[in-house]
Amino acid sequence: MEQKKKKHTKVALFGTGYMGNPMVKHLLTAGYPTMVYNRSIDKTHNLQKMGALVAENPYDAVAFADVSLIMLSHYPAIEEVFFQNPPPTCCTARRSR
């Protein structure tokens, strides 16, 4: 009998600090394709070594994912990541499902 390969939901996670980092590790261990975005790219290096993709900007992460998780520390961080910078031209079209 041929075994079907399980397709996991693609996840984007914003904020790889105290809560986000372990969450990404668990997602990767469970086999979920995961893309991370963090304002300080240094906090993504260990996750990239484990198999996480690292987004250059938040819009690439959203376009990649079926589900997005936000683990940012406070509202000003959310505002900075999502609202202070306009999306790059390549990311302005919505992904079709």
WOHUMO-V737317 format. One record per helix or strand of 3 or more residues. SS is the DSSP state (hx for helix, st for strand). FROM is the first residue (numbers start at 1). TO is the last residue. Records with the same first field share a line. If there is no record, write none. Layout:
SS = FROM-TO, FROM-TO
This chain:
st = 11-14, 34-37, 67-70
hx = 20-29, 41-50, 58-64, 75-82, 89-91
